[in-house]
Amino acid sequence: MITIRYELREDPAGWTVWDLYHDEPVTHGGRLAVGLTRLYADDLVALLVASDMKRTITRGPAF
């Protein structure tokens, strides 16, 4: 079974990409993924979910 690990959360400055496993904002490229535009946050979630699914399918769950 594949579990979706990332979700969007609205914040005062825009949108945050949230890591459900670690219960904290995602760090991507050395920066917190907070205060993003909705479009950028959606794209980042799609990228992270696809990457996590690929890893899970090929190697097993990361957690």
N, C-alpha and C positions, 0 to 999 in steps of 0.2 A: 504494500500500500504506500502511495506517495502522499506525503503531508505537505501542504503549502506552508512555507516557512515565513514568507514576507507579506506585509499588507501596507496599505496607505492609511495614514491618520492625518486628519486636518489639524494644523497648528496655527497659532496667531499670525505667523509670517507666511503661511502657505500650506505646504504638505510635507509630511515626514514619511520616509520609508522605514517601517518598523520590522525588526527581526523578532518574530514570535518565540523562537527558541531561546534567545538570550534576553528577551524582554527589554530591549533597548533600541535606540535608533541605529540604523545601519551606518557603518563607516565605509565609504567607497572612495578610492583614490586618495586616502589620507584625510578625508573631510567627512563630517557628519552629514547625512542625507536629510537635512531639515530645512524648512523655509523654501522648499522647491516649488516651481510651478507645477500645476496638475499634470501637464503634458510630460514634463521631464520626469516627474515622480512615477507616472504610469509606465513610461518607457524603462525606467530603472527597475521597477518591480518585475516587469515582463522579462528583462534580461536576467535578473537574479533568480527568478523562479525557473526559467529555462535551464540556467546553469546548474541549479540545485537538482533539478529533475534528471539532467544528464548524468551528474555525479552519482545520484541514487541508483539509476538504472545500471550504470557500469560498475560501480564499486560497492553499493549498498549505502544505507543511510549514514549521514555524517554525525548523527546524534543518537 
